[in-house]
């Protein structure tokens, strides 16, 4: 939690509890961020995955995620060659 032993002598149990709760929230936030990054890496490789899953199914973090209804994952749209050319021109105007 980043607390020195000498600091424990000077804080109240209430302050310690606040530090502990803040640390737990920070850890959960970091896990959610890591899950989000891993999931989008998985989704971006979606052309090779036949049955993509939702982020809750990919890496459930809480009991609520385990109870979440089964949903389809984000699908990367397939573009026709004409659409790809139009998108290329949009993002590369000088070519």
C-alpha positions in Angstrom: 0.0 0.0 0.0 3.0 2.3 0.1 3.0 3.0 3.9 6.1 3.0 5.9 6.1 1.3 9.3 6.9 4.5 11.0 3.8 6.1 9.4 1.5 3.5 10.9 2.3 4.8 14.4 0.9 8.2 13.5 -2.4 7.3 11.8 -5.7 6.4 13.2 -7.6 3.2 12.3 -10.0 5.3 10.3 -7.2 6.8 8.3 -5.7 3.4 7.7 -9.1 2.1 6.6 -9.4 5.0 4.1 -5.9 4.1 2.8 -6.8 0.5 2.5 -10.1 1.2 0.6 -8.3 3.6 -1.8 -5.6 1.0 -2.5 -8.3 -1.6 -3.2 -10.0 0.7 -5.6 -6.8 1.6 -7.4 -6.0 -2.1 -7.8 -9.4 -2.8 -9.3 -9.0 0.1 -11.6 -5.6 -1.2 -12.8 -7.1 -4.7 -13.4 -10.0 -3.2 -15.4 -7.5 -1.2 -17.5 -5.4 -4.4 -18.1 -8.5 -6.4 -19.0 -9.6 -3.6 -21.4 -6.3 -3.6 -23.2 -6.1 -7.4 -23.4 -9.7 -7.6 -24.7 -9.1 -5.1 -27.4 -6.0 -6.9 -28.5 -8.2 -10.0 -28.7 -10.9 -8.2 -30.6 -8.5 -6.7 -33.1 -7.3 -10.2 -34.0 -11.0 -11.0 -34.5 -10.5 -12.1 -38.1 -8.8 -15.3 -36.9 -11.3 -15.9 -34.0 -14.5 -17.6 -35.1 -16.6 -17.0 -32.0 -15.6 -13.8 -30.2 -16.9 -13.2 -26.7 -17.8 -10.1 -24.7 -15.4 -8.4 -22.3 -17.3 -9.8 -19.3 -16.8 -13.4 -20.5 -13.2 -12.7 -21.6 -12.0 -12.0 -18.2 -14.6 -11.7 -15.4 -13.4 -9.5 -12.6 -16.5 -9.6 -10.3 -19.4 -11.8 -9.5 -21.5 -9.4 -11.6 -19.4 -10.1 -14.6 -20.1 -13.8 -14.1 -23.8 -13.2 -14.0 -23.8 -10.8 -17.0 -25.9 -12.0 -19.9 -24.1 -13.5 -22.8 -23.6 -10.9 -25.5 -21.8 -10.8 -28.7 -18.5 -9.1 -28.9 -17.6 -6.1 -30.9 -17.2 -7.1 -34.5 -14.7 -5.4 -36.9 -16.6 -4.5 -40.0 -15.7 -6.0 -43.3 -15.1 -3.5 -46.0 -15.5 -3.9 -49.8 -12.5 -2.9 -51.9 -14.3 0.4 -52.9 -14.9 1.2 -49.2 -11.3 0.5 -48.4 -10.2 2.8 -51.2 -12.5 5.6 -50.0 -11.2 5.2 -46.4 -7.6 5.2 -47.7 -8.2 8.5 -49.6 -9.9 10.0 -46.5 -6.9 9.3 -44.3 -4.2 9.9 -47.0 -5.4 12.9 -48.9 -2.0 13.6 -50.6 -1.7 10.1 -52.2 
